[in-house]
Amino acid sequence: MCLDGTCQVKDPPDYFLCTPQSPCQGPGRCKGSVCERPAATVLAPDWTYDAASNGEALHDLLVGPTGDVTLVGFFVPALLDAAGPLPVRASVSGRRCMLWNDRLLCMDLPNSGQVSLLDRVTGAPRWTFDLSVARPDFAKGLTTLFMARLGVMQPDRLAALYEAYPPGTTRDTSCRSYFLVVLDAFGKMVSAQALADPLLSECNHPHPFGVASDAAGDLYLAFGQTLNDGAPLYPGAPTLLMAFSQDGVPRWRKTEAFSAGELAIVNGLLLNERSTQALRTLDGQAVASREFPRQLGRAVATSERLIPSPSQDEGTGAWSLEGYGLPGLAPSWTYAFQGWPGPVAPEVRLATWVTQPGLPPETVVLGTGMTGTGPRMFAVSARDGSEVFQCPLSGTTQPAQFLELGPDSVVMMDGAETCGDCDPPFAYSRARFRRFAIPGLKPAEAPWPGTFGGPGHDHHEDAVRGR
């Protein structure tokens, strides 16, 4: 303690603030040599939407910059401002949606092979791009042309990946053709090209299971074979990685032995969720200095730390969360979920939270898991792995399958019954959504704050300066 201008080791005076408040606990105050604080209360949602009770296959959520919630599904009309007083239902359905420039961007909407930018207030399309109209030479001879993935490259660049059944085949074929299109903010075509590679020529339903762009706007795709029939698609190995410039010019490609998966990017590192090694975005080569003990999972990253998904030790069954320093990827810290039988959900997000009054907010890793008494939300310092808070949750018996942050709130999803690490995640599920009001909690400004790049699913690395 600093007393009268000198550092002294002693018990602080009674009622001294020794532990800051959390979303579910008041601050701790000194009493003798003990830091006393009130018992934690259970966090209850201030809004709930049960898609199953409404007969809707909604299984994904987007959170806008003002905290508005959009619920989407696989070929289901999106529900805009779902937690607001007057939710708006989109007039038509799409394959999958994301946020771009504060608009809702949807694939195969209003028709197959089209991508449309919707107004998030009215749900009406602002523009629609149709590849068969823009490039009839690509569509010639194709029975069906449809969308595969979208990824934001810059505020004025969008990657639209198209998929088709090759000429002379029927809809039950496992052969595929792919076309990469770069659009500007007005839906105009910047470039377009057919993708060719021996792996893409194999008739095993090759599919882009991962898409991401770095802060410079360069694009990265991860293709792999599909191991099942019908959505959601489960990936196999090997993985074809392809890199393009922000104008769609090919940069490099390589094949890796691991199974394809969602991608994350931070500070020149490319991370596949099913890999144990980071690759360089410069040339796709492995970072030789570090191989992780387990698959990276749905990793998050600040400018200083990389944090893979929570993992379970196969021998002891204990759950932990680990942080690695950037750029060298040396182990930095380990947080053990003491007394948690689990599971701890693989989905985590980066948030900011004031841990000490008068100091700047700290970036924390926010997630959920199961304790012996039920589901709980946790926050761990991204910097050093220290525990920031734990809060029990009401209204559910399982950890969140998805969660996204808005200003002063976190929205969680559970109840989905189909595959969550497939594409599209949880397709056809009827999930339950809950919002918890947490004053002071904010989405973090970090290069990779969560799966798909953050609350808008833009798949783009944020250009954030390190401290």
C-alpha positions as CSV (number, residue, x, y, z in Angstrom):
1,M,0.0,0.0,0.0
2,C,1.0,3.6,-0.5
3,L,0.5,5.4,2.8
4,D,1.7,9.0,3.3
5,G,3.8,8.7,0.2
6,T,5.7,5.6,1.1
7,C,5.1,1.9,0.2
8,Q,4.2,-0.3,3.2
9,V,3.2,-3.9,3.6
10,K,0.2,-4.0,6.0
11,D,-3.5,-4.7,6.2
12,P,-5.4,-1.9,4.6
13,P,-7.8,0.0,6.9
14,D,-11.3,-1.4,7.4
15,Y,-13.8,-0.7,4.6
16,F,-10.9,-0.2,2.2
17,L,-11.9,-1.4,-1.3
18,C,-10.0,-4.7,-1.8
19,T,-12.0,-6.3,-4.7
20,P,-13.9,-4.4,-7.4
21,Q,-17.5,-5.2,-8.1
22,S,-18.4,-7.7,-10.8
23,P,-21.7,-8.1,-12.8
24,C,-23.0,-10.4,-10.0
25,Q,-21.2,-9.3,-6.8
26,G,-20.7,-6.1,-5.0
27,P,-17.2,-4.8,-4.1
28,G,-15.1,-6.4,-1.4
29,R,-14.2,-4.4,1.7
30,C,-11.4,-5.0,4.1
31,K,-12.3,-6.2,7.6
32,G,-9.1,-6.8,9.5
33,S,-7.0,-9.1,7.3
34,V,-10.0,-10.4,5.4
35,C,-11.5,-9.1,2.2
36,E,-15.2,-9.5,2.7
37,R,-17.7,-9.3,-0.2
38,P,-21.3,-10.2,-0.6
39,A,-22.3,-13.5,-2.1
40,A,-22.7,-13.7,-5.9
41,T,-26.2,-13.4,-7.2
42,V,-27.6,-15.3,-10.2
43,L,-27.6,-13.3,-13.5
44,A,-31.1,-13.4,-15.1
45,P,-31.8,-12.5,-18.7
46,D,-33.8,-9.3,-19.5
47,W,-34.9,-10.7,-22.9
48,T,-35.5,-14.3,-24.1
49,Y,-36.6,-15.6,-27.5
50,D,-37.3,-19.3,-27.9
51,A,-37.3,-20.2,-31.6
52,A,-38.5,-23.7,-30.9
53,S,-41.7,-22.5,-29.3
54,N,-42.3,-20.3,-32.3
55,G,-41.6,-23.1,-34.8
56,E,-38.6,-21.2,-36.4
57,A,-35.3,-22.7,-37.4
58,L,-33.2,-19.7,-36.0
59,H,-29.7,-20.7,-34.9
60,D,-27.4,-17.7,-35.3
61,L,-27.2,-14.2,-33.9
62,L,-25.7,-10.9,-34.9
63,V,-25.3,-7.9,-32.6
64,G,-25.1,-4.4,-34.1
65,P,-22.9,-1.6,-32.8
66,T,-25.8,-0.2,-30.7
67,G,-26.6,-3.6,-29.2
68,D,-29.6,-4.4,-31.5
69,V,-30.0,-8.2,-32.0
70,T,-30.6,-9.9,-35.4
71,L,-31.6,-13.6,-35.4
72,V,-30.9,-15.6,-38.5
73,G,-31.2,-19.2,-39.8
74,F,-30.4,-21.4,-42.8
75,F,-32.9,-20.2,-45.4
76,V,-35.1,-18.6,-42.8
77,P,-36.2,-14.9,-43.0
78,A,-34.0,-13.0,-40.6
79,L,-35.6,-11.3,-37.5
80,L,-34.2,-7.8,-37.2
81,D,-34.1,-5.9,-33.9
82,A,-35.4,-9.1,-32.3
83,A,-35.0,-7.7,-28.8
84,G,-36.5,-4.3,-29.6
85,P,-40.1,-3.1,-29.2
86,L,-40.9,-3.7,-32.9
87,P,-39.0,-6.5,-34.5
88,V,-38.9,-6.6,-38.3
89,R,-39.1,-9.8,-40.3
90,A,-37.1,-9.8,-43.5
91,S,-39.5,-10.4,-46.5
92,V,-37.4,-13.2,-48.0
93,S,-35.0,-15.9,-46.7
94,G,-31.3,-16.3,-47.3
95,R,-28.7,-19.0,-46.8
96,R,-26.6,-17.1,-44.3
97,C,-26.2,-13.4,-43.2
98,M,-23.5,-11.1,-41.7
99,L,-23.1,-7.4,-41.0
100,W,-21.2,-5.1,-43.4
101,N,-21.1,-1.3,-43.1
102,D,-24.0,-1.4,-40.7
103,R,-26.2,-3.3,-43.2
104,L,-27.3,-6.9,-43.2
105,L,-25.6,-8.9,-46.0
106,C,-27.2,-12.2,-47.0
107,M,-26.4,-15.0,-49.4
108,D,-28.8,-16.5,-51.9
109,L,-31.2,-13.7,-51.3
110,P,-33.7,-13.1,-52.8
111,N,-32.8,-15.9,-55.2
112,S,-30.1,-18.5,-55.6
113,G,-26.8,-17.1,-56.7
114,Q,-27.5,-13.6,-55.5
115,V,-26.1,-11.6,-52.6
116,S,-28.1,-8.7,-51.2
117,L,-27.4,-5.8,-48.8
118,L,-30.4,-5.1,-46.6
119,D,-31.4,-2.1,-44.6
120,R,-31.5,-3.2,-41.0
121,V,-34.4,-1.0,-40.1
122,T,-36.8,-2.1,-42.9
123,G,-35.3,-5.3,-44.1
124,A,-35.5,-4.1,-47.7
125,P,-32.6,-4.7,-50.1
126,R,-30.3,-1.8,-50.9
127,W,-28.6,-3.6,-53.8
128,T,-28.4,-7.2,-55.2
129,F,-25.5,-8.7,-57.1
130,D,-26.2,-11.7,-59.5
131,L,-23.1,-13.4,-60.9
132,S,-25.1,-15.1,-63.7
133,V,-26.0,-11.6,-65.0
134,A,-22.5,-10.0,-64.4
135,R,-20.6,-13.0,-65.9
136,P,-22.9,-15.1,-68.1
137,D,-19.8,-16.9,-69.3
138,F,-19.3,-18.4,-65.8
139,A,-23.0,-19.5,-65.6
140,K,-23.1,-21.0,-69.1
141,G,-24.0,-24.8,-68.9
142,L,-24.4,-24.7,-65.1
143,T,-27.7,-26.2,-63.8
144,T,-27.4,-24.4,-60.4
145,L,-25.3,-21.5,-59.2
146,F,-25.4,-20.6,-55.5
147,M,-23.5,-18.9,-52.7
148,A,-20.9,-20.7,-50.5
149,R,-19.3,-18.0,-48.2
150,L,-18.9,-14.3,-47.7
151,G,-16.1,-12.4,-46.1
152,V,-15.5,-8.7,-45.6
153,M,-12.1,-7.6,-46.9
154,Q,-12.3,-3.8,-46.3
155,P,-15.2,-1.3,-45.9
156,D,-15.3,-1.1,-49.7
157,R,-14.3,-4.7,-50.5
158,L,-16.3,-7.9,-50.1
159,A,-15.4,-11.4,-51.1
160,A,-18.3,-13.5,-52.4
161,L,-17.5,-17.1,-53.1
162,Y,-19.9,-18.9,-55.5
163,E,-20.5,-22.6,-55.8
164,A,-22.0,-24.6,-58.6
165,Y,-22.6,-28.1,-59.9
166,P,-20.3,-28.6,-62.9
167,P,-21.8,-28.8,-66.5
168,G,-23.2,-32.2,-67.3
169,T,-24.0,-33.1,-63.6
170,T,-27.1,-33.2,-61.6
171,R,-28.0,-31.9,-58.1
172,D,-27.0,-35.2,-56.5
173,T,-23.4,-34.9,-57.6
174,S,-20.5,-34.5,-55.2
175,C,-18.5,-32.5,-57.8
176,R,-18.2,-28.8,-57.4
177,S,-17.0,-25.6,-59.3
178,Y,-16.1,-22.4,-57.5
179,F,-15.9,-18.8,-58.5
180,L,-14.4,-16.0,-56.4
181,V,-15.9,-12.5,-56.8
182,V,-14.7,-9.3,-55.2
183,L,-17.5,-6.6,-54.9
184,D,-17.3,-2.9,-53.9
185,A,-19.5,-1.2,-51.3
186,F,-22.1,-0.5,-54.0
187,G,-22.4,-4.2,-55.1
188,K,-20.3,-3.6,-58.3
189,M,-17.9,-6.3,-59.4
190,V,-14.2,-5.5,-59.0
191,S,-12.9,-8.9,-60.1
192,A,-14.1,-12.5,-60.8
193,Q,-12.3,-15.7,-61.4
194,A,-12.9,-19.5,-61.5
195,L,-10.9,-21.4,-58.8
196,A,-8.9,-24.4,-60.0
197,D,-6.9,-27.0,-58.0
198,P,-6.6,-30.8,-58.0
199,L,-8.3,-30.9,-54.6
200,L,-11.2,-28.9,-55.9
201,S,-11.5,-31.3,-58.8
202,E,-12.2,-34.3,-56.6
203,C,-15.8,-35.3,-56.4
204,N,-16.1,-35.4,-52.6
205,H,-18.0,-32.2,-52.2
206,P,-15.0,-29.9,-51.5
207,H,-16.2,-27.0,-49.5
208,P,-14.8,-23.7,-48.1
209,F,-15.0,-24.4,-44.3
210,G,-13.0,-21.3,-43.4
211,V,-12.8,-17.7,-44.7
212,A,-10.9,-14.7,-43.2
213,S,-9.2,-11.5,-44.2
214,D,-6.3,-9.7,-42.6
215,A,-6.1,-6.0,-41.7
216,A,-4.6,-5.2,-45.1
217,G,-7.6,-6.7,-46.8
218,D,-6.0,-9.9,-48.1
219,L,-8.3,-13.0,-48.2
220,Y,-7.7,-16.5,-47.0
221,L,-9.8,-19.6,-47.8
222,A,-9.7,-23.1,-46.3
223,F,-11.2,-25.9,-48.5
224,G,-11.7,-29.5,-47.4
225,Q,-13.8,-32.5,-48.4
226,T,-17.2,-33.0,-46.9
227,L,-17.7,-36.2,-44.8
228,N,-21.5,-36.2,-44.8
229,D,-24.6,-35.6,-46.9
230,G,-26.7,-32.5,-46.4
231,A,-26.2,-29.4,-44.2
232,P,-24.6,-28.8,-41.8
233,L,-21.5,-30.0,-43.6
234,Y,-18.7,-31.7,-41.6
235,P,-15.1,-31.2,-42.9
236,G,-12.4,-33.7,-43.6
237,A,-8.7,-33.7,-44.4
238,P,-6.5,-32.5,-46.1
239,T,-7.0,-28.8,-46.3
240,L,-6.4,-26.6,-49.3
241,L,-5.4,-23.0,-48.2
242,M,-5.6,-20.2,-50.8
243,A,-4.5,-16.6,-50.3
244,F,-5.6,-13.6,-52.5
245,S,-5.0,-9.9,-52.5
246,Q,-7.8,-7.4,-51.7
247,D,-8.5,-7.2,-55.4
248,G,-8.7,-11.0,-55.8
249,V,-5.2,-11.6,-57.2
250,P,-3.9,-15.0,-56.2
251,R,-0.9,-14.8,-53.8
252,W,-0.2,-18.4,-52.6
253,R,-1.7,-21.8,-52.0
254,K,-0.7,-24.9,-50.2
255,T,-2.2,-28.2,-48.8
256,E,-2.0,-29.1,-45.1
257,A,-2.7,-32.5,-43.5
258,F,-5.2,-31.2,-40.9
259,S,-9.0,-31.0,-41.5
260,A,-10.4,-27.7,-42.7
261,G,-12.1,-25.3,-40.3
262,E,-12.9,-21.7,-39.5
263,L,-9.9,-19.4,-39.7
264,A,-8.6,-16.6,-37.4
265,I,-6.0,-14.0,-38.1
266,V,-3.8,-11.9,-35.9
267,N,-0.6,-9.9,-36.6
268,G,0.5,-11.9,-39.7
269,L,-0.5,-15.4,-38.3
270,L,-3.2,-17.6,-39.9
271,L,-4.9,-20.0,-37.5
272,N,-7.1,-23.0,-38.6
273,E,-9.4,-24.2,-35.8
274,R,-8.4,-27.9,-36.3
275,S,-4.7,-27.2,-36.6
276,T,-2.0,-27.3,-33.9
277,Q,0.3,-24.8,-35.7
278,A,0.1,-21.2,-36.8
279,L,1.0,-20.3,-40.4
280,R,2.4,-17.1,-41.8
281,T,-0.1,-15.1,-43.8
282,L,2.9,-13.9,-45.9
283,D,3.5,-17.3,-47.5
284,G,1.6,-20.0,-45.7
285,Q,4.7,-21.5,-44.1
286,A,4.4,-22.9,-40.5
287,V,5.7,-20.8,-37.6
288,A,8.5,-23.2,-36.6
289,S,9.0,-21.9,-33.1
290,R,5.7,-23.2,-31.7
291,E,3.4,-26.2,-32.0
292,F,0.4,-26.1,-29.7
293,P,-0.4,-29.1,-27.5
294,R,-4.0,-29.2,-28.8
295,Q,-6.1,-28.0,-31.7
296,L,-6.5,-24.2,-31.6
297,G,-10.3,-24.3,-31.7
298,R,-12.1,-21.0,-31.9
299,A,-9.2,-18.8,-30.9
300,V,-9.3,-15.1,-29.9
301,A,-6.4,-12.7,-30.0
302,T,-5.4,-9.3,-28.7
303,S,-2.3,-7.5,-30.0
304,E,-0.3,-9.2,-27.3
305,R,-1.9,-12.5,-26.6
306,L,-3.3,-15.5,-28.5
307,I,-5.9,-17.5,-26.5
308,P,-7.1,-20.8,-28.0
309,S,-10.5,-22.3,-27.0
310,P,-10.8,-23.8,-23.5
311,S,-9.6,-27.4,-23.5
312,Q,-9.8,-30.5,-21.4
313,D,-6.8,-32.6,-20.3
314,E,-7.4,-36.1,-21.6
315,G,-5.7,-37.7,-18.6
316,T,-7.2,-35.7,-15.6
317,G,-10.3,-34.4,-17.2
318,A,-9.5,-30.9,-15.9
319,W,-10.5,-27.9,-18.0
320,S,-8.1,-24.9,-18.6
321,L,-7.6,-21.8,-20.7
322,E,-4.2,-20.8,-22.0
323,G,-2.6,-17.6,-23.3
324,Y,0.4,-17.4,-25.6
325,G,2.5,-14.3,-26.2
326,L,2.7,-12.5,-29.5
327,P,4.6,-12.6,-31.8
328,G,6.8,-15.5,-30.5
329,L,3.8,-17.7,-29.3
330,A,5.6,-18.6,-26.1
331,P,3.3,-19.9,-23.3
332,S,2.3,-16.9,-21.2
333,W,-0.3,-18.1,-18.7
334,T,-2.7,-20.9,-17.8
335,Y,-6.1,-20.5,-16.0
336,A,-7.5,-23.6,-14.4
337,F,-11.2,-24.0,-14.0
338,Q,-11.0,-25.3,-10.4
339,G,-13.9,-27.6,-9.4
340,W,-15.6,-27.3,-12.8
341,P,-16.7,-30.7,-14.0
342,G,-17.4,-29.1,-17.4
343,P,-17.9,-28.9,-20.2
344,V,-16.4,-25.4,-20.8
345,A,-17.8,-24.0,-24.0
346,P,-15.4,-23.6,-26.9
347,E,-16.8,-20.2,-27.9
348,V,-15.2,-17.3,-26.0
349,R,-15.2,-13.6,-26.8
350,L,-12.9,-10.6,-25.9
351,A,-14.6,-7.9,-23.8
352,T,-13.4,-4.9,-21.9
353,W,-14.2,-4.5,-18.2
354,V,-13.1,-2.0,-15.5
355,T,-11.3,-4.2,-13.0
356,Q,-10.1,-1.3,-10.8
357,P,-11.9,2.0,-10.3
358,G,-9.9,4.9,-11.9
359,L,-7.9,2.6,-14.2
360,P,-8.6,2.0,-17.9
361,P,-10.7,-1.0,-18.8
362,E,-8.9,-4.3,-19.1
363,T,-9.4,-6.8,-22.0
364,V,-10.9,-10.1,-20.7
365,V,-11.7,-13.5,-22.1
366,L,-15.5,-14.0,-21.6
367,G,-17.0,-17.5,-21.8
368,T,-19.3,-20.0,-20.2
369,G,-19.1,-23.5,-18.7
370,M,-20.6,-25.9,-16.2
371,T,-19.8,-25.9,-12.5
372,G,-21.1,-28.4,-10.0
373,T,-24.1,-26.1,-9.4
374,G,-24.9,-25.1,-12.9
375,P,-23.9,-22.9,-15.8
376,R,-21.6,-20.0,-15.1
377,M,-20.1,-17.1,-17.0
378,F,-16.4,-16.3,-16.5
379,A,-14.0,-13.5,-17.3
380,V,-10.3,-14.0,-17.3
381,S,-7.6,-11.3,-17.9
382,A,-6.3,-11.7,-21.5
383,R,-3.0,-10.2,-20.2
384,D,-2.0,-12.5,-17.4
385,G,-4.8,-15.1,-17.0
386,S,-6.0,-13.9,-13.6
387,E,-9.6,-14.4,-12.7
388,V,-11.7,-11.3,-13.0
389,F,-15.1,-12.6,-12.1
390,Q,-17.5,-15.6,-12.2
391,C,-21.3,-15.3,-12.3
392,P,-23.9,-18.0,-12.2
393,L,-26.5,-17.9,-14.9
394,S,-30.3,-18.7,-14.7
395,G,-32.7,-19.9,-17.3
396,T,-30.6,-22.7,-18.8
397,T,-29.0,-26.0,-17.9
398,Q,-26.0,-25.8,-20.4
399,P,-23.3,-23.4,-21.4
400,A,-23.8,-21.1,-24.3
401,Q,-23.3,-22.5,-27.8
402,F,-22.9,-19.0,-29.2
403,L,-22.5,-15.7,-27.5
404,E,-21.9,-12.2,-28.8
405,L,-21.3,-8.9,-27.1
406,G,-23.0,-5.5,-27.4
407,P,-22.5,-2.4,-25.4
408,D,-23.5,-3.2,-21.8
409,S,-24.9,-6.6,-22.7
410,V,-24.1,-10.2,-23.8
411,V,-26.4,-12.3,-25.9
412,M,-26.2,-16.1,-25.6
413,M,-27.6,-19.0,-27.6
414,D,-28.3,-22.6,-26.5
415,G,-30.7,-25.4,-27.3
416,A,-29.4,-26.1,-30.8
417,E,-29.2,-29.8,-31.6
418,T,-27.2,-30.0,-34.8
419,C,-23.4,-29.7,-35.5
420,G,-21.9,-26.4,-34.3
421,D,-18.4,-26.7,-35.8
422,C,-19.8,-27.5,-39.2
423,D,-21.0,-25.2,-42.0
424,P,-23.3,-23.5,-41.5
425,P,-23.2,-24.0,-37.7
426,F,-26.3,-25.6,-36.1
427,A,-28.2,-25.5,-39.5
428,Y,-31.9,-26.3,-39.1
429,S,-31.8,-26.1,-35.3
430,R,-34.4,-24.2,-33.3
431,A,-32.4,-22.5,-30.6
432,R,-33.1,-20.3,-27.5
433,F,-31.6,-16.8,-27.2
434,R,-31.1,-14.8,-24.0
435,R,-29.7,-11.3,-23.4
436,F,-28.1,-10.4,-20.1
437,A,-27.7,-6.7,-19.2
438,I,-24.2,-6.1,-17.9
439,P,-23.5,-2.4,-17.5
440,G,-19.8,-1.6,-18.2
441,L,-19.1,-4.6,-20.4
442,K,-18.1,-3.7,-23.9
443,P,-16.9,-5.5,-27.0
444,A,-13.1,-5.4,-27.1
445,E,-11.2,-3.5,-29.8
446,A,-8.8,-6.4,-30.6
447,P,-7.5,-8.0,-33.8
448,W,-9.6,-11.1,-33.4
449,P,-12.3,-10.7,-30.7
450,G,-14.2,-13.9,-31.5
451,T,-15.3,-16.6,-34.0
452,F,-16.1,-15.1,-37.4
453,G,-14.3,-11.9,-36.4
454,G,-16.8,-10.5,-33.9
455,P,-20.4,-9.7,-33.3
456,G,-21.1,-8.9,-37.0
457,H,-19.5,-12.2,-38.4
458,D,-17.4,-10.1,-40.8
459,H,-14.5,-12.5,-40.8
460,H,-12.1,-9.5,-40.9
461,E,-9.1,-8.8,-38.7
462,D,-9.5,-5.5,-36.9
463,A,-6.6,-3.1,-37.4
464,V,-5.9,-2.3,-33.7
465,R,-2.7,-0.9,-32.4
466,G,-1.0,-2.7,-29.5
467,R,-0.5,-0.9,-26.2
